[in-house]
Structures are given as C-alpha cells and as structure tokens.
C-alpha cells in the first residue's frame, strides 16, 4: 500500500487553483476520513456486520472533540495540493490549502463558507444543508443503508459509504492497514466516476485553538455575494 501511494505521489504534479465546488467535496472527504481515522485499533468485520463496525468508528470519532493535522490531496486530473485542517466539535471546521491554491473552507457552527483569496470570492452554505453537519455533530448516526461494503484483504481494509440523501451520487472509500488499522488514504468517487484521493498525517487530538480560527468574515462574504468591490 505504501508503494502504491508513493507511486501516486511521484506521478502527480502541482497544478493551479482547485474550484470552490471541489473544495467543498474535499472537505466532505476529509471529514469522512477523520471519522474513520480516529478509530485507532478498531478492527472491521466484513459482511452484514459492516454497518455496525462503521457506527463504532463514528462513535469513536464523535468522542474526539478537537483535532488538527496535515493533508495531501490528489485530484482526478493529476493535480496535487495539500494543507492543514482543524476541527472543534460541534460544528466547527477549517481547511487551509497551501500555495498555489488560495482556498479556505470554514464552518463556524452555523454556516460553511468557501473563500478564494486570489479571486476574492466567497460561497456560503447553511451547515445543516451539507454533509458536514453529520460529521461535526456530537452524535453521528450512520444508518445501515449508508454502508455499502466493508472488505478485508491481506494488504488492505476498505469501507465504502454511499447515501444519495447525504452524499448525492458520490461514494467514499476509506482504506486501512490490516495490521495496525491505521488509515492510509480515502477516495471520493463522483457521479462521473472520477476519483479524488487524500492522505492525512501529523494528526493531533485534544488541542486548543485560538478564538479566531473558525471565525467567518461575514462582512466580506456578504459584500462579495452582493457583487461589491
């Protein structure tokens, strides 16, 4: 698995700004991966018990109130970007993408905004209308029809989640090392069958954040939405 990931890194090169819509999708994938990655040494049985295993992962993730770390994202067209993430439950989240990307994704408990510092644009979504509401809640409820499959192979454990009501036509595959049960990577497959893969590392939990980390600059958001300068 490590060789596969390294091969992906070697053949991908950095490209220009990722779109705001892709940023929101990346945020969803990052949140789902963290939900699974927080499981630690949890083993995943296959077959009919897959939904129960996934719920146990969700329960563990919900018990982690604060989390931060770094990520690398590989897009469907060969683009590569990275950055840092921050989570403060319930409802707060931030993704900072590194240059050349100038995208920021911020959730403050009420809304999710996607900002592009280079283009000076903002998109705003009510938090309760996005899948991030599920991931950032104090209690995460994964219904049985959300878990598509749990597969255990000699070198990889894969959990696939999909639900049209929550994820639309996308599916999310979460991939683990079968010995250590550490998260290796996850992949979002969109309605067109295109994959976006992400790896996380240097994860820390139980951290304290400055009060402005999850602050949404509503004055700028509303000004740009009205078409102001």
N, C-alpha and C positions, 0 to 999 in steps of 0.2 A: 504494500500500500504506500509506504514511504517513497519507493522508487517511482510509482505512478504519479504521485503528487509532484515530486521533483521534476519529472519529465514534463508535466503540465507547466510548471514554473519556467523551465528553460525555453519552451517554445512560444510563450506568450510575451508580448512586449507592451510597454505603456502606450496608451492612446489618449486622445482628447477627452473632454468633459463627458461624463455619463449623463443621460437625460434625467429630469426630475422624476418621471414615472418609473424609470429603472431604479432610482434611489429609493422610492417607497417600497418597491419589490425587494430590493436588497435589505431594507430594514426589516421587512417581514421575515425574510430568510435568516437574517442574523438573530432575530428574536427566537425563532424556532430552534435554531441550532443551540442557543444558550439554554433553552428549556431542556434539551436533551443532554448537553454537555455537563450540566450541573449534577447529573445523576451519579457521578463518581464511579463506584464499583458495582453499580446495579447491572445484573445480568438480564438479558432479554430472551424469554422463551418464544418459540415460534407458534404458528397455528392459531387456534381460537383464543389463546391467552395473550395474543399480541396487544389487544386493546387494553387489557389490564396492565401490562408492562408499560405501555405508553402513559397511562394515567399515573402510575407510580413515578415515572420520570417527571410529569407535570407537577405532581405534588411536591417533589423534592425541589424543583425549580422555584415554585411559589414560596417555598420556605426561605429562599435566598433573597434578602431584601435589597442589597446593594451589590453591584458587580461592575468591573471595568476591565478592559484589555485591549488587544490589538487584533486586526483582521486583515486578510488579503482576499480580494475578490477577483475571479476570472470570468469574463463575460463570454457570451455565445459567439462573438465575432473576433475573439482573440485579444480583447482588451484586458488590461490588468490595472487594478488600483488597490489602495489599502487605506488604513486609517485607524482611529480609536473609537471605542464605544463606551457608553456609560449608562447604567440602569439604576433607578431608585424606585422601588415598588411602594405604593401602587401608582401606575400611570405615567411615570417619568422616564424618559429615554433620550439619548443623544448619540448621533453618529457624526464624526468629523472625518471627511475624506481628505487624504493628503494631496498635495500638488502633483500633477497639474489640475486635478479636479478641485473645484471650489464649492462642492455641495455640502450642505449641513442638513441633517434631519433632527428635529427637536420635538419631543412630546412633553407637555407640561402638566399632564393630568386631565386636561380639558380638550386640547386640540393637538394635531400633528401638523407641523409646517416643514416644507422642503424649500430651502433657500439656496440660491446660486449667487455667490458674492461677485463673481465676474460679470454676470448678466444683470445683476441687481433685480432678480425676480424672486417671488415667493408664491408657493401654493399652500393653501390651508385646507385641512380636512378635520371634521369633528372626530375626536378619538374614538367615540362609541360607534362610528361608522366604518372603522378599519379593523383588520385582524389583530392589530397591536393591542386593542382593548382586551382580547382574550389572553395575550401573552403577559401583559403587565398587571393583571388583576391579582388580588390577594389569594384568590382561589381559582385555579384553572380547571375547567371541566371538559375533558375530551370524551365525546360520545363515541360509541362503538363504530358508527359509520364514518368516523374521521380517520381511523387507522386502516389504511389499505393493505398493508402487509408488514410482517416482521420476519426477516430472513437471516439465518445464521449459517455462514460459510466458514471453511477453515481459516480464511485470512480476513474476513470482514463480516460485520453485523450491520444490516441495513433496515431502517424503519422508514416506511413510506406513509406520509399523511396526505389526505386529499378530501375536501368537502366544498362543494360549489357555493354553499351559503356563506362560508367564511373565506375560502381561498380562491373563489371563482373557478376557472378552468385550469389552474396551476396545481402541481403536486410538489411536495418537498420530500427529498430523500436524505436521511440522516445516517452517517456512516461511522462505525466504531471499530476499534481494535478488539478482537475477540478475547485477548488475554488480559489486557489492562482495562478494557472497557472505556478507554479514553476516546473522545470524539476526534475523528481525523478530518472530516470535511462534511459539507452538506451541499446539495444541489437542488435548485429550483428549476422545474421544467414548466415552461409557459404553454399557452394554448396552441402555439405554433410548433411545439416540440423542441424549442431552443433551451439550452441549459445554461444556468449561471451558478458557478461553484464558489464556495467560500471556506477559508480556513481561519480559525481563531487561535491565539496563543497569548502567553503572558497574562492569563486571566487571574484577577484578584477579587475576592469577595469580602464582605464586611467592611467596606471602605466608607469614608465620609467625604461628601462633596461640598464645594463652595455653593452658596445660595444662588449664584447666577448661572450655574452650569445648565440648568433646564429652563432658563428664562427665555420666553418667546418675545421677540421685539415687535409687539403688535402694532406699534406706530408705523414701523417700516412695512410690515405685512399689509396693512390696510391701505397705506399710501400707494404701494405698487399695484394692489388689486384694483384701485380706483383709476390707475393709469397715470398717477402723479410722477413727477420727476425725481 
